[in-house]
Amino acid sequence: MTAKIISGTETAKAIREELKVEVAELKEKHNVVPGLVTILVGEDPASQSYVSAKNKTAHALGIHSEQVTLDADTSEKDLLAMIDKYNKDDKINGILVQLPLPKHIDEGKVLYAIDPGKDVDGFHPVNVGKMVLGEQCFLPCTPHGVLELLIRAGVETSGAEVVVVGRSNIVGKPMVNLMLQKREAGNSTVTICHTRTKDMTAHTKRADIIIAAAGVPKMITADMVKDGVVVIDVGVNRIGMSESGKAILAGDVDFDSVKDKAAAITPVPGGVGPMTITMLMKNTVQAAKQAAGLI
């Protein structure tokens, strides 16, 4: 069996083209320009690269984008004051504070300070609660991206046995909730596995769909899956450096062995990764439409 490769790169490209058209129509028909601000505290290279990519994507789609970089010793009080400023700024529909934050700043307090109507990361408790209830809200970007990959790849989820590996607040927990809801790419029977799961293979071997988000390189191997499984690999792990100094990446799934048993599988890189920023842009456009009373 040769697995179908579910390309996040191609899927993200298609969604961005759709968003570009939607943003242009919002400007032309309603004089609405979606606005996003990204706030970075400190100079972490990975965070800097990620924030830069977000701003570059926003500009390419016609979204107004602002980037604020603060010193690593910025006080929690000053950061909260900046968030309050953007909460009141009508040009800004989405506020994203890049995590992780320096240790002297309480991440929970910062996330709670963001107006839920501008919480395009989907981390505020109001949006988390609405997600659990199945109400309209900003879905967390990576799980939302996984749903889009499943939908656009034509994967049947209704009644499927789904195993989510990993229980983080960012991916695992929301992924479980979304997959069991009465919605497109939902209606599944969901099991969640984690570090205290006694026999993970017993669960993964019966799964029709595996969503791996544990942050452990190549932990899902061919002997842990059944023939015809669909595998979504959320993991991005650095396992070394090439001679040219480029990071060598691996997912949470042993791609080379599992692809010979899977019906479909996402690669790393080029799988879920490109979808996360794309869904952030989708949430920002949704926020602009909500603020304008268009939805």
C-alpha positions as a printed Julia matrix, in Angstrom:
295×3 Matrix{Float64}:
   0.0    0.0    0.0
   1.28   3.45  -0.91
  -0.13   6.17   1.3
  -1.7    9.3   -0.1
   0.37  12.26   1.06
  -1.82  14.95   2.64
   0.07  18.13   1.86
  -0.4   20.96   4.33
   1.66  23.17   2.06
  -0.79  22.78  -0.83
  -3.89  22.94   1.37
  -2.65  26.09   3.12
  -1.91  27.68  -0.25
  -5.49  27.01  -1.42
  -7.02  28.45   1.77
  -4.82  31.54   1.55
  -6.0   32.18  -2.0
  -9.59  31.98  -0.75
  -8.79  34.38   2.11
  -7.1   36.83  -0.26
 -10.3   37.05  -2.29
 -12.41  37.4    0.88
 -10.22  40.19   2.25
 -10.41  42.07  -1.06
 -14.22  41.78  -1.06
 -14.42  43.02   2.55
 -12.44  46.12   1.55
 -14.39  46.77  -1.63
 -17.93  46.07  -0.44
 -17.8   47.0    3.24
 -14.68  49.16   3.69
 -13.44  46.63   6.25
  -9.71  45.91   6.55
  -8.87  43.03   8.92
  -6.1   43.99  11.35
  -3.68  41.82  13.32
  -1.04  42.75  15.89
   1.65  40.33  17.02
   3.49  41.08  20.28
   6.86  39.47  20.94
   8.66  39.81  24.27
  12.38  39.09  24.03
  14.55  37.86  21.19
  14.01  34.1   21.02
  15.11  33.17  17.47
  12.33  30.62  16.9
   9.69  33.08  18.08
  11.16  35.86  15.95
  11.03  33.62  12.88
   7.44  32.59  13.6
   6.24  36.16  14.18
   7.98  37.3   10.99
   6.22  34.56   9.02
   2.86  35.61  10.46
   3.36  39.21   9.43
   4.6   38.27   5.98
   1.53  36.08   5.43
  -0.83  38.81   6.66
   0.65  41.38   4.26
   0.39  38.92   1.36
  -3.33  38.49   2.05
  -4.06  42.22   2.35
  -4.47  42.1    6.14
  -3.25  45.14   8.07
  -0.44  43.83  10.27
   1.53  45.4   13.09
   4.46  43.83  14.92
   5.6   44.95  18.37
   8.87  43.65  19.81
   9.49  44.37  23.5
  12.63  43.9   25.57
  12.91  40.64  27.48
  12.8   42.55  30.79
   9.5   44.28  29.94
   7.27  44.18  33.02
   4.03  42.26  33.18
   2.25  45.54  33.94
   3.59  47.18  30.77
   2.66  44.19  28.63
  -0.89  44.17  30.05
  -1.16  47.91  29.35
  -0.16  47.31  25.73
  -2.78  44.57  25.36
  -5.4   46.93  26.8
  -4.38  49.54  24.23
  -4.94  47.13  21.35
  -8.18  45.84  22.88
  -9.49  49.4   22.36
  -7.95  49.92  18.9
 -10.63  49.6   16.2
  -8.0   49.01  13.49
  -6.95  45.79  15.23
  -9.24  42.75  15.1
  -6.76  40.13  16.28
  -4.2   40.22  19.09
  -1.54  37.55  19.3
   1.04  37.45  22.08
   3.81  35.08  21.05
   4.49  32.31  23.56
   6.53  31.39  25.51
   6.89  34.53  27.59
   9.77  35.33  29.97
   9.43  33.6   33.34
   8.6   36.8   35.23
   5.36  37.22  33.24
   2.25  35.14  34.03
   1.12  33.69  30.68
  -2.35  32.94  32.0
  -2.87  36.52  33.13
  -1.74  37.79  29.72
  -3.99  35.45  27.74
  -6.96  36.32  29.95
  -6.34  40.03  29.34
  -6.96  39.75  25.6
 -10.49  40.7   24.51
 -12.17  37.34  23.64
 -13.43  39.0   20.44
  -9.8   39.58  19.4
  -8.39  36.28  20.7
  -7.46  34.87  17.29
  -5.27  32.17  18.87
  -8.39  30.72  20.51
  -6.78  30.42  23.96
  -9.04  32.67  26.07
 -11.3   30.68  28.45
 -14.39  32.27  26.84
 -13.43  30.86  23.45
 -12.37  27.54  24.94
 -15.75  27.28  26.66
 -17.62  28.15  23.48
 -15.61  25.54  21.6
 -16.57  22.87  24.12
 -20.24  23.87  23.77
 -20.0   23.86  19.97
 -20.8   27.57  19.69
 -19.25  29.97  17.19
 -15.8   31.02  18.4
 -12.18  31.24  17.36
 -10.88  27.68  17.16
  -7.26  27.1   18.21
  -5.21  27.31  15.05
  -3.41  23.95  14.94
  -6.46  21.75  15.71
  -8.48  23.87  13.27
  -5.8   23.22  10.66
  -6.05  19.48  11.27
  -9.82  19.62  10.69
  -9.29  21.44   7.38
  -6.73  18.84   6.26
  -9.17  16.02   7.01
 -12.05  17.79   5.25
 -10.1   18.72   2.14
  -8.47  15.31   1.88
 -11.93  13.71   1.89
 -11.31  11.66   5.05
 -14.52  10.23   6.52
 -14.6   10.99  10.24
 -18.23  10.22  11.11
 -18.25   7.07  13.23
 -14.49   6.67  12.87
 -12.27   5.47  15.72
  -9.88   8.36  16.35
  -6.88   8.24  18.66
  -5.24  11.51  19.73
  -1.77  11.08  21.2
  -0.92  13.99  23.49
  -3.02  16.05  25.91
  -1.7   19.61  25.65
  -4.05  22.55  25.99
  -2.91  23.81  22.59
  -3.49  20.66  20.51
  -4.48  17.45  22.26
  -7.41  18.53  24.43
  -9.1   20.77  21.84
  -8.5   18.16  19.14
 -10.42  15.56  21.14
 -13.29  17.95  21.7
 -13.56  19.0   18.06
 -13.43  15.46  16.7
 -16.37  14.29  18.82
 -18.67  17.23  18.06
 -21.64  17.15  15.7
 -19.84  18.99  12.92
 -17.97  18.49   9.69
 -14.82  16.47  10.41
 -16.45  15.39  13.68
 -18.89  12.75  14.92
 -15.98  10.46  15.79
 -15.41   8.08  18.68
 -12.32   9.52  20.32
  -9.65   8.1   22.61
  -6.83  10.2   24.05
  -3.47   8.65  24.92
  -0.73  10.24  27.02
   2.3    9.47  29.18
   0.25   7.47  31.69
  -1.51   5.32  29.08
  -0.64   1.71  29.96
  -0.85   0.09  26.52
  -0.81   2.73  23.81
  -0.46   0.22  21.0
  -3.74  -1.44  21.99
  -5.44   1.88  21.27
  -3.52   3.01  18.2
  -3.86  -0.38  16.45
  -7.64  -0.1   16.36
  -7.66   3.53  15.2
  -9.03   4.56  11.82
  -7.4    7.97  12.31
  -4.36   8.79  14.47
  -3.52  12.39  15.38
  -0.05  12.45  16.91
   0.78  15.52  19.02
   3.06  14.31  21.79
   6.33  16.03  20.89
   8.32  12.78  20.84
  10.16  12.04  17.58
   9.09   8.91  15.68
   7.17   7.44  18.63
   4.38   6.02  16.42
   5.86   3.1   14.52
   4.51   0.69  11.91
   3.79  -2.05  14.45
   1.45   0.35  16.3
  -0.96   0.99  13.41
  -3.35  -1.04  11.3
  -3.46  -1.18   7.53
  -5.43   1.66   5.98
  -5.06   4.1    8.88
  -5.07   7.87   8.27
  -2.23   9.57  10.13
  -2.03  13.28  10.96
   1.39  14.11  12.42
   1.4   17.36  14.39
   4.87  16.86  15.85
   7.84  18.96  14.73
  11.01  17.77  16.47
  14.59  18.82  15.81
  16.69  15.65  15.73
  19.96  17.05  14.41
  21.68  19.46  12.09
  22.76  18.96   8.49
  26.27  19.72   7.31
  24.96  23.02   5.95
  23.7   23.97   9.4
  20.01  23.38   8.66
  17.83  21.71  11.29
  16.8   18.13  10.56
  13.15  17.68  11.5
  11.08  14.61  12.35
   7.47  14.2   13.32
   5.96  12.12  16.1
   5.4    9.37  13.52
   8.06   7.16  11.93
   7.01   8.32   8.46
   9.15   5.91   6.4
   7.69   2.78   7.99
   4.14   3.94   8.67
   3.53   5.26   5.13
   3.66   1.67   3.83
   0.62   0.76   5.95
  -1.34   4.02   5.96
  -4.06   5.03   3.52
  -3.05   8.68   3.98
  -0.41  10.51   5.97
   0.93  14.03   6.51
   4.66  14.65   6.1
   6.98  16.62   8.39
   7.79  19.25   7.35
   5.01  20.32   4.99
   2.08  18.77   6.82
   0.23  20.41   9.7
   2.85  23.17  10.16
   1.82  25.42   7.25
  -1.82  25.19   8.35
  -1.33  26.87  11.74
  -0.48  30.35  10.45
  -3.12  30.0    7.74
  -5.84  29.34  10.32
  -4.61  32.33  12.32
  -5.31  34.45   9.23
  -8.73  32.83   8.86
  -9.53  33.68  12.48
  -8.41  37.28  11.94
 -10.74  37.66   8.97
 -13.55  36.13  11.05
 -12.83  38.62  13.84
 -13.04  41.54  11.4
 -16.37  40.3   10.06
 -17.75  39.89  13.58
 -16.63  43.4   14.58
 -18.33  44.81  11.49
 -21.57  42.91  12.21
 -21.27  40.85   9.04
 -21.63  37.52  10.86
